[in-house]
Amino acid sequence: MLKKTTIIAAFLILTSAAKATGIPARMVYQNDANSNAIELKVWKGYGLTINFMSTGETIKQVWIGDPSRFAFTSNGGLCQSSSGDSDCAGGKATVIFLRQIDPIKFPVTSSSNGSTQITVLTNEKQYQFKIVPATGNPAYTSLVVKSDSDRPLPITRPRTPLPITVQKPQSAPSDFPQPSPPPPVALMRPNPGTTLNGAIQRNDANALAFGLAEAGRKGQVKPGSTIWNKVQDAIKLLRRGKTIDEAISLSQVDKTTFHQLLEWGRL
């Protein structure tokens, strides 16, 4: 085994080399690292650091399931695994450095790809990671565990605004009764075979009928009398499309009486 100072020196050299070459670091938040089995690759000749500085946690104990392919060191003392005391004063580490070693024949069960599990016990939580040996150029050489309070808020997509519906204001209640709308005007069509003048003649017929009714009310024309019956005949002739002169001639109504009744009906 290398001396402690030699291991720390190697750790610092590899960390500086990773920064110099610009190898990106991998990042994970506390709850994600604590609740999911995250797979980490440890590249031969580069190693991997697991950094808890952002969380403020201190590492107390570390265990590797199969130590035949990996070794680790830390930037501070760890508690003795035999003591079973995770609150020991010596556990001050915040970073672990993992590296590949030449396989050692241990009487342990190893996986087909050489992967195993590392357990990290801090003063707050227990973390478990799957570590896998790898060769070639590394994609990352550091895993940074960040506090959940540093997790950015999720970006929400803006909602499409709903169409605004404008309600018409209701009229204020009134103490006075509102006038009802006027009834529709019924237009009377002229009789078949008549012209537009026929509608005017029909109006004359109605006016003559109203005038006759007014004369009967005043007692100037007695209902059922000869004049009454002649005026009734004139009204019928006007409604059949006859002119005023034709109605006067055919009904033999006195012309003066006819026009007087017509005038009263138009008032």
Helices and strands as residue ranges (DSSP letters): H 4-20, E 26-29, H 30-35, E 38-43, E 48-51, G 53-55, E 59-64, E 70-74, E 95-100, E 116-122, E 126-134, E 142-146, G 148-150, H 196-218, H 226-239, H 244-251, H 255-266
